[in-house]
Amino acid sequence: MKIDKNIIETIGNTPMVDISNISPNGVKIFAKLESFNPAGSIKDRVAKYLIQDAEEQGKLIDGSTIIEPTSGNTGIALAMISRVKGYKLKVVMPDNVSDERKSVLLSLGAEIIYSDGEQGTNGAIRLAEKIAEENPDYFMPYQYGNEANPRAHYETTGPEIIEQLPDIDVFVAGLGTGGTLMGVGKALKEYNKNIKVVAAAPHPEEVVPALRSIEHGFIPPILDLEKLDSRILVGEEESFYWTKMLMESCGIFAGVSCGAVTAAALKVAKKIKTGNIVIIIADSGERYLSSKLWEMDYKDIKEIGEQKIWW
């Protein structure tokens, strides 16, 4: 086995596992485990590309300060990379994010600036933009509008999926910034135009942790809805249920968005009846332990889902 130069070089090349035991029919379902990235999520890929791109453009030099709105995974990934490269990181987060995320960020040396939790991630974005405007020497990657985000998945995640499962029929991922769907979708469509790209999104009237409803008014600039073959709406309790079932049936301790993605994949499976589906497991459940989700009855989950921001 090779020895990597640093922790950044270990990002990517994540495993894929067969979880067809939860399939309702003959459709095969495979999960790509992005929690195996060194900082624990798919956002490691994005953070690596955001910083590399900025360095190549001369926007980052030794000792630069990075500021970015986040409610978790992207901030943690940026913090890990900033530690290695010597950058200072300030993250703007809703004040009601889980304690685990705050602790990890602080441990990695990031400075946390809190925004109003009731305004969600949109409030964090607005505050980060204000701070960046007041401090022109700061660099804000802005994952929601930075083409390096989907490019990370076009150049890494997508090709990995093709190598691991050449006979893929459907790809399902959560609708967040849109980077995964756009980047992987482009790579898959170039490989085989018949592959379907499906987004898992919350019902407009419900909160599904980690996912974004476009009906709420904010569409990330990098997201092109016309490039999606389908957008499947998933309910709150359904998402939490399948998060728990991933652990109980497959031994996969996944983050909350993964339950929604799994639920969407099962809806696709019932429709196509045969074929291969790949889903993204974006992170692990460790950053959600304070929610007590795995200890609760399903009927009790809705209330806590309304109180926490996860992504």
Secondary structure, 3 states (H helix, E strand, C coil): CCCCCCHHHHCCCCCEEECHHHCCCCCEEEEEEHHHCCCCECHHHHHHHHHHHHHHCCCCCCCCEEEEECCCHHHHHHHHHHHHHCCEEEEEEECCECHHHHHHHHHCCCEEEEECHHHHHHHHHHHHHHHHHHCCCCECCCCCCCCHHHHHHHHHHHHHHHHHCCCCCEEEEECCCCHHHHHHHHHHHHHCCCCEEEEEEECCCCCCCCCCCHHHCCCCCCCCHHHCCEEEEECHHHHHHHHHHHHHHHCCCECHHHHHHHHHHHHHHHHHCCCEEEEEECEEHHHHHHHCHHHCCHHHHHHHHCCCECC
